[in-house]
Amino acid sequence: MIFQRFVHFISNRRIAQKAIAYSVNKSSRQFCTIENWPKRLFLISQFSAMSIWGLIKKDPNENTIITAKEVLLAKADALFDQGEYNKIYELLNNYRDNRDVEILWRLSRALYKMSKTASEVEAKKMIYESYDLISTALSIQEDHYAVHKWMSVLLDSKSNYEGMKARIGQLYNVKSHMLRALELNPTDATTLHMLGCWCYHIADLAWYQRKIAAVIFGEPPSCTYEEALEYFEKAEKEDPMFYIDNLLFLGKTYLKLNRKEEALKYLIMASEYPVKNDYDHNAKQEALKLLAKM
């Protein structure tokens, strides 16, 4: 599949923390990580969070206000960090009719992850429901970078059920949402990585895929390995060692460009990267296989 690998990385622990954890400081509007939240906040029951927009706590020292909604979202992000996607869905689904963008994109994300372990029939239903949720979020707020990021993922996933022609037909739309996400958050390493993958796979399209693209577009999408490399390098600069796949794709792209010394550097880094899950393991094995051929 054209985008089989890049859609996974958003489940990475560090990525989940950066995927817009709500800031508790209203004056600075800065992003924060889950670790910065007081642990006792997570002990607030789901029943307490029912009044999402209510005031929970005010810190007189920092002039900080924490609402029940923020606690609810922080709990959802913590559950995502733990891979508890079904629990996220159970937690947030009661609030989907509130038309709150922060809830809708997180519900969409949870459904997408749930689809990965569901039956084929159930997975398709989840992807379509997830797409509807992210579409609603986008109709409410166009300038939310996480919404555009997940729209790009869901567009590709949904079109995958509609055949190769439909999937290729969405290539420009998928990229446009990535670019909009990057415009809204230029330093987001994950979006930069996704764009790198888009360029890499377009540059690497098989001849029959290019013929299909030519039929659809007249002039099919084009990209170079040099463009892919630029995105991967920017992602690594923004957040060094943030994701094994970025290291792997740096190595693979350098190989495509016949720059073996740089390729060797990043493939070794990928091969030595700490493995946390099956995707990391697969990426590490791919790096080892490429190193063995060099």
N, C-alpha and C positions, 0 to 999 in steps of 0.2 A: 504494500500500500504506500502511496506517495508520501503520506505524512504519518506513517505508523509510529515512528519513534518520537517526533518532537512533541506530540500531544501528551506524552507521559510525564515529562519533566515537571509539570506544575504540581504533581503530587509529592515531589521531593520536599523534605522537611524544611529546608531553608527557604525554598520557594513559597511553601504554604505560609510561612511566617511573614513573607514580604508581599503577599497577594492582597494587600490593603487591610491590614489589621487596624481596627479603629483607634485613633488617637484619643487619649483621655484628656489631653491638654487643649482646651478650646481656644486659648489665646494664640498658641504657636501653630496649631493645625499640623503638627508633625506626625509622621508615621511612627508606629512603635511596634515592637515585637511582643509575642505572647509572654516571654519571660519577664517583661517589665511590669506585667499586671500583678497586683497583690494576690497571693494564692487564695486568700479567703474569699475573693470575689467569685471563684468558681464553685464555692460551696453554697451559693445562693440557689435555691431550688428553682426548678422550671416554673413552678407556680408563682414564685416571686417575680419572674421575668414576664409574666403575662401582661403586666402593664408596661409595655416596651418603652414607652416614651416618658416613664416616670423617673423622678430623681432618686438615686440610690445613695450617693455619698458625696459630701463636699469636703475636700481637704483644705483646711484653713491656711496651711503653710504654703501650699502651691497654687491656691486659687483654682483648684481642679474640680470639675463636676463629672461624675460618672453616672450615666443613666442605665436603667435596666436593659435598654436596647443594646447598649455597648457591651454589657455583660453577656447578653445572649449571643451576640456576634463573636465575642471573644471565646465563648464556650464552643461555638460551632467551629471556629478556626483551630482550637485546641483538639477537638475531635477529629478534624481533618488531618492534623499533624499525626494523630494516632491511627489513621486509616479507618476510622469508625464512620463510614459514609452513610450507612443505614440509620445510625443514631442522629446524624446531622439532619437527614431527611425528616425523621420523626420529630426532631426538635423544632425545625423551621417551617414545616409544612402547614402548621396551624395559622401561620402569619402570611401566607402567600397572597391572600386577598387584600392585604394592606397596601399592596403596590409599592412596597419599599424596595428600592433598587439593591440595597445591601443584602437584603434577604433573598431576593430573586436570583441574583447571580451566584450566591452560595448554594442555593437549592439546585440550580442548574449544574454547578460543578459537582455536587454530591451525586446527582443522578448519573452524570457522565461516568464517574468513577464506579458507581454501582453496576452500570451496564457491562463493565469489563469482566465481571464474574457471573453474570446472569445468563440464562438460556438465550438462544438466538432470537426467539420470539419476544421474550421479555426485554432483551437488550434493545431491540428496535423500538419498542414502546417507550423505553426510558430515554433513548436518544431524541425521539420526537417530542416527548414532554419537556426534556431539557432544552431543546431548541425553542419551543414555545415560550418557556420561561425567560430565556435570555433575549428573545425578541421583544417580549413585553418590557423587560428592563431597559432595552435600548430605546423603545418608544417613549419611555418616561424620562430617561436621562441619556442624552447623546454623548455627553462629554465625560464619561466614566471609563477610564482606561481598562479596568478589569472586565467590564462588560464587552468591550471591543475585543479583548484578548480571547475571552471565552466564546464570543460569537464566531471568531475565526476557527476555533476548534470544532464547534458544533456544526458550522456550515460544512466543513469537510466530512465530519462523521455522518451527518444526515445524508449528504450526497453519496456517501459510500454505499448506502442501501439502494441507491437509485441508478447504479451502474457507472461504468468507467466514463462514459460520455458526460453524464451529469456531474461527475466529480471533477473532470477536467474543465467543464463549463463553469465551475465555481472558483477556479484558480485565482482569477483577478479579484473576486469578492473576498476570498480568504485573505489574500495579501492586503487588500485595502483596509480591512479591519485591523490587521497587524500594524500597518502604517499609522492608522489613527490612534491605536493604543500607544505606539511609540511617540507620536506627536504629543499626546497627553502626559506621557511619562517617559521622557527621553533617556533616562538612566536605568530603565528597567532591564536587567540582564536577560530575563526570560523571554521578553518580547524580541530583543536583539537576537537571541539564539533561535527563536522560531523563524524570524526572517532569514537568518542564515540557512536554516534547513530548507525553507521554501526555495531560496535561490539554488542551493546545492541540488535539490531533487529536480528542479526545472532544468538545470544544466545537465543533469544525468538522465533525463527522460529517454526511454527506449524509442526506437524508430517508429514503432506502431503507435505509441502514445503520442508522438509528435504528429503523426498523420491524423489521428483523431482530433488533436488540438487544432490542426490546420483546417479541418472541416468545420469545426465549431467557430473558430475565430477568424478564419481567413489568414491572418498572420498570428501564429500561436505565441503564447508567452515565451519570452526569452530571458535568460539570465546567464551569468558566467560564474565560474568557480572563484574568480577574483572578487566578485561582489559578495559571494557567500563568505569568503574569508574575511572580508571587511567587517561583516556583522559578527562573526564568531570572535574576532579579535576585540571588537568593541565590547562584546558581552564579557569577555574574560578580563578586560581592563576595568569594567565597572564593578565586577565582583569576582576576583580571582578564585579559581578552584571551586566555583559554586555548584558545578554539575559535571558529572563524569562524561556525559554525552557531548558537552561543549569541547572538552579536551579531545574526545575521540574524533569529532568532526573537524576540529582543527588539524589533527593528524591526517585524516582522510583527504581533506581539501588540499593540504600541502602536497600529499602524494599525487593528487590529480594534476597539480601544477609542477610536478617533478622537482619539488624542493625537499629532498629526502632528509637533509639534516634537521630542518624544522619539524618535518613529519615525525622523525624519530623521537625528538624531544617530547612532543605532546602524546605520542602513543605510549611512551614509557610512563609519562605522568598518569595516563588513563589506566595503564596496567597496574599501577601501584595505588590507585585510588581506593579508599575504604569502601567495601561493598556493604550496602544497607538493605538491598532487596534484589529481587530477580532481575529487574531491569539493569541495575548496576552490574550484576553478575554477567549478564549477556553482553553488555558494553565492554566489560573487562575482557571477556573471552574473545570478542571481536578484535580488540586492540592487540591481544597476545597473538592471534592468528596473523594479523597484518605484520607484526614485528617478526614473526617466524619467517615470513616471505621476503623480508628485506635483507 
